[in-house]
Amino acid sequence: MGREAKIKNKKNNKNKQNNKNNKKNNRKDKENKIIFCEVENILFSYKKYKKLNKNNLYSDLLMKIENSFELIKDCKNYKIIEMRYFKKMTYEEIANEIGIDIRSVYYNRKKLIEKLKMHFKMQGLI
């Protein structure tokens, strides 16, 4: 096999490996998006479960969610979670209220949800 053929063969092998890595990353991205949505669903539903908990049907669920909240309450900009998911404020309203850029709201929300995701997993919520 000539030198050019060897180089071409190496490039083809690298391309195949890159394709495999891209497929794995795409699968992980999809899984992360699904989990992210699950966390958001829990957050958006939290107040509804509190209202429906008159007969203590959801007390275990609420306790697990509240335990997770306690673990991140000291995080910077935790109030973004309260404003977005409990008060149903828009990102623009949150940015104006806190006095930060809207991109910072998105970034901080994502970081807080990543932390909640870990705690929700440990609590068996997702």
Secondary structure as UniProt FT lines:
FT   HELIX           3..52
FT   HELIX           53..55
FT   TURN            57..58
FT   HELIX           59..72
FT   TURN            73..74
FT   TURN            76..78
FT   HELIX           79..81
FT   HELIX           82..86
FT   HELIX           91..98
FT   HELIX           102..123
//
